[in-house]
Amino acid sequence: MENDICKVWDMSMDEDVALFLQEFNAPDIFMGVFAKSKCPRLTEICVGILGNMACFQDICMSISKDENLGQVLLQRLCDSDSPTLLETSRLLLTCLSQPEVANVWVERIRENPSVYDCVCFIMSSSTNVELLVKVGEVVDKLFDLDEELMLNWIKSGTCRSVGPSVDDSPEELPDFKIVPCILEAAKQVRSDNPEGLDVYMHILQLLTTVDEGIQAIVQAPDGGKETWSLLYELVCQELCQPDDPPIIVQEQKTVLASILSVLSAMFASQTEQEYTRMRKNMPLIGSLIRILQYMEGCGKRAVENSKESEQEETGKTDVNEEDFHLKILKDICCELLSNMLQELTKENTLEGLHQGHLNEQTCSCAFQNLLPLYSASVESFLEVLREADQTLADNLEKRFPSLKVHT
């Protein structure tokens, strides 16, 4: 029977088969399965078939408008079976990606508080990377679609409900907060799934688009230290490293933009925290400048390539889109770098010079990218640099004559 129904699962990717299943009320049959079956594999397959059927717009609308089926599917998020959770998340993401029915699911999820608990439980306790990535994509889509739901989830954690019993956990769930759950999931996927890391970093970035989200990060019991430490490690030790080719910035541009955006928001709101003290963050300044250097290298390579061969119109569109994402990364990088340079003292600068994060080449790159928009920050840093290394400051003044007027 399993082999036969798996064949139906595979065949349901064909629109004609999906319509045939819809005509013979397959969703109602699956409702009966969900209510009575004690077989996790059968439940997984039935949800998977619905997920395939939902890829087609008319069927997706029919499934989505069935309130009873919608509630039963959300209850599957409280299942103890990881494959079923994966197929349920895939189905939800498919429906949320269809503009015609996305709002139906957002409203349904907003009115069902147990979804928050179930999702947080999965993010905080699962070691299944594939499941974590798919659940992350659902959360990312939800937050992107509906700010009100995101605000509700940020504020949640005080109302309790009976949740899943995954891995024999007790039914009564702990007091979940969204940020620690996101961080735990990000740690699980960081080494095995770059796309998954990208998803969770974008969720954090979405949180920082509202004041409540920033406060949820920086007013955690640890004051945001865990978040800062994770993002700091990613930038300084894993992404865009000195032994990577400059082109790596193209591959990592979206995750870097998300990470730096969160770091920038935290730095602007928590300058009194110990983890933002500049003496601990000189490697971060070095990493920011290296990202800018790599982007310059990518820009030169793009110019050379365009001279060698004319691009087709579709190619130009792709390149322009890449340029757009690189520009976003550059803007975020420059904003954070300018804010950090303004906080440097003579002692910090001497340490940066000693560690190799600051020299004529790196400072020139920083100035080239920061001027003229962040001239005040550059001038402030140059004054401090003059106290630490007069010769280097003089050389930089010669390279950037516009600074002489203000010093």
N, C-alpha and C positions, 0 to 999 in steps of 0.2 A: 504493500500500500504506500509506503514511504517513497519507493522508487516511482510509482505512478504519479503521486501528487507532486513530486519534484519535477517530473516532466511537464506537468501543468504550470508549475512555477516558472520554468524556463520559457515555455510557450507564451506565457502571459505578457512577455515583453513585446509581442506582436499585437498591433492595435486591433486587428480583426478578432484575435483570440480574446483580448481584453473586453471587447464589445460583446462577444458571445457570452463570456462569463457574467458580464453586467446584465445581459438580457435574461439570463437564467438565475438572477438574484444571488449570485455568489457572495456578495457582502452580507446578506442576511444569513446564509449558511455559515459563514465564518463567525458571525455573532454567536450562533449556537455553539460553535467549537470553543470560542473564548469562554463561554459560560460553563461548559461541561467538561472540557478536556483536561485530563491530568498529565498529558504528554507535552512537555516543553517543545519538542521538535515539531510537533504538529502545529502548535501555536505559532512558532517561528515561521513555518512555511506559509501559513495562512496570512500572517501580517506581511510577509515578503511578497506574496501574490498581490495583495492590496496595494503594496508599494509600487509594483510594476504597473498595475492598472491605473494608479493615480498619475502616472507620467503623461496620460492623455487627458486633455483639458476637460472634455465633457464628462468623462468618468470621474475626474478629480472633483468637479463641481458637485456631482451627485453624491459622492462619498462625503464631501465636506459639509454638505447641507443636511445630512442625516445626523441629527443631534444625538440620538442614542448611540450610534456607531462612533461618533466623535468622542463621546465620554468614555466609552469602552476602550478605545484606542489610547486615550490619555492614561487610563488606568494601567495599561500595559507598561508604562514607564515605571510602575512599582513592581514589575516582575522580578523574580530572582534569577532568571536565565539570561545570561549575557547575549547570546545570539538573538533572542527575542527583543531585548533592549536595542540591539543594533538595528534590526529591521524596523522597529517602531520609530527610532530616531530618523532612519532613512525616509520612512513614509512621511513623517512630520516635516522634514526638510523639503521634500518634494512638494507638499501642499503649500508650505510657506513661500516657496519660490514661484508659485503661480499667483500673479497679481489679482486675478478674479476672486480668489478664495482666501488669500492670505489674512485679510482682516477677520474673517470668520474664525480662523484658528487662533489669532492673537487674542480676540475677545474671549474665546472659549478657555484659553490658557490663563488669561488674566482673572477669570472668574473661578478658577480651580487652583486654590493655594497648594494643594498636594503636589502639583507639578514642580513647583519651586523646590520642595523638600526632596522629591525623587531625583531631580537633576543635580542638586547639590550633593546628595548622597553618592551618586554615580561619580561625579567629578572628584570628590574627596576620598573615595575608597576603592574605586576600580583600578586594576592594573592592566586592563585590556585596552591597548593603545588605539586599536581601530574603533572601539566603542567611544573612547574619550574624544577622539577627533570628531566623530559624527555628532555626539552630544554638544561639543563645542561649536560646531557649525550651526546647530539648531539655536543655541543661545545667542550666537553672533547675529544670526538672521533676525531673531526676535528683538534684540536690542536695537538693531538697525531699523527695523520696521516701526517700532513703537517706543517712544521715550517714556511714556507713562508706565508701561509695563516694566521697563528698566528701573525707573524710580521706585516702583513697588517692590521689586526684588532687592534693590539696594537697602530699602528700609525693612525688609522682612528679616525674620530670625527670632521674633518673639512669640509668634503664634505657632502652636504645635499641632501636628496632625500625625496620624498613623501612616507610616511609610513602608517602603519595601523591606523585605527580609533577605537581602542579598548576603550571601556567605554567612547565613545563620546569625545575622545581626539582630538585636532586639527590635521589636516593632516601633518602640518609642524612639524617635530620632533625636540626636543632639541639637543644640541651638545653632543652626547653620548660619554663617555669614557668607555672603557671596564672594568676597575677595579672597579669603583663605582657600575656598574651594577651587577657585580659578587657578590660584598659585599651585595648589597640589596637583591639579591636572596638568598644568604647564610643565611641572617638574617631571611628570611621568612620560610626557611625549617629547621632551626637548631633545633627547639623544636619538630617538628612533624614528621620528616623523617631523621633518622640518615644516611641512605644510600645517601640521597640527599645532606646532609652536606658533606659527604665523596667526592661526585662528585665535588662540588664547591671548596673544599679545594685542590683537585687534579688539578683543572683548575688553581688555583693560583700558585701551585707548578710548573706546566708546564710553566707559565709565567716567573718564576725565572730561567728557564734554559737558557734564553737569556738575554743579558745585557739590551736590550730595555725593556724587561718585568720588570726587577728589577727597572729600572728608572721610568717606568710607575707607579709603586707602591709608591716609595719613593719620587718622584718629583710631586706627586699630590698636589693640592693647600694646603692641610693640612699636607704636608710632610710625608704622610703615617700613620698619627696618627690613622685614623679610622681603617685601616687594622690591625695595631698592637693591638689596643684596642680589636677588635673582637677576634683575635687569642689568645690574652692574657687571655680574659675572658673564652674562650673555654678550655684552658689548665688548668687554675688556679681555675676555678669555676664549670666546667661541666664535663670534661673528667677525668677519672682515679683519682677519689677523695679519700680522706683518709678513708671514710666509704665504699668504694667499695672493693670487694674481689680482690686479686692480678690477678686472671684469667681474669679480665676485660680488661687487656692490650692485651690479645689475640683478643678480640672482636673489640677493638678500634685501633689496631696497624696501619692500613693503614691511617686512618684519622689523627692520631697523627703524623705519619711520614710526611704527607703532611704539616700539620700545623707547625711542628718544622722546616721543611726544609725552609719554607717561613720566619719564624722568624729568622732563622740563616742567611739567605741571607740579610734580612733587617738590622739585628744587625751588620753584617760585613760592610755594605755600609753606615750606618747612625748612627755611634756611637756618633755624635755630636747632634743628635736630643734629645729633652727633654724627650720624651717617652722611650728612651733607657737608661736613667740615672739609675745607679745601685740602687740608694736609692728607686726607685719605683719598682724595679724588683726582690727584694728578694723572694717574693712568687713564682715567676717563677723559680728561682733556686731551691726552695723547691719542686716544682712540677716536675722538671726534675729529681731530685734525687729520688723522689717517683716512677716515671716511671721505673727508673733503678732497684729500689728495687723490684717492682712488677715483672719485667722481671726475676730477680734472683729467685723469688718465683715460677714462671712458669717453669723455667729451672729445679729446684729441683723436682717439681711435675712430669715433663716429665720423668726424670730419674727414679723416684720411679715407675711410671706406666710401664716403659719399663722393669723393673726388675720383676714386678708381672706377666706379660704375654707377650709372644712373639707376635710381630705384623706381619700381613700378608704383602706381598710386596706392595700392594696398600696402606695400612695404612702407611707404611714407607714413601711412596711418599708424602702423605698428611702431615705427620709430618715434613719431610724435607722442604716442601714448607712453612709451618708455621715458622720453624726455620729461613728460609731465610728472610721472612718479618720481623721477630723480630730482626734479625741481622741488617737489614737496619734501623729499628727504633733506635736500640742501637747506631749505628754509627752516625746517625743524632743528636741524643740526646747528645752524648758525645762531638761532635764537638761544639754544641751551648753552652753546660755547660762549656767546657774548655775556650771558648772565653769570657764568662761572668765572670768566676772566675778570669781571668787575669785583669779584670777591677775593681775588688773590692778594696775599700780603707778600712782603719781601722774602719772608722765610719760605712761604709756599713756592715762590718763584725760584729761589735758590735750589730748593729740593727738585723742582721740575727740570731745571737745568742739569743738575747732577744726575738725575735718572734718565736723561736723554729725551724726555717728552717735549722739552722746549729747546729749540736751537734756531739758527737763522732760517733754515729751510722750513721748519714747521711754523714758526711765527709768520714768515712771509706768506705761507699758504693761508694761514688764519686771517691775516690782514687783507689779503687779496679777496677773500670771500666775504669778510665782514664789512668792508668799506664799500660805499659810503653810509649804508643804512645804520650800522652800529658804530659810528665814529666815536661817540662818547665812551663806549666800552673800550674801544681800541686805545683811545687817548689815556683813559684811566690805567689800563694795563701797562702802557708804555712808560708812564710815570713811575710805576712800581718796578718795572724792568730796569729802568735807568739806575735805580738804587742797587739792584742786584748785579747788573752787568752793563756798565756804561758803554762799552765798545759795541755790544750787540744792539743796544738801543740806538746808538748813533748810526750803525749800518742800516737798521730798519728805517730810520728817518730819511736816509739817502734814497732808499728804495721807494719810499712813499712820501714824496715831497709835500703833499697836502697836509700831512701831520705836523710839519714844522711850524705852520702858522699858529697852531693851537697849543704848542708846547713851550 
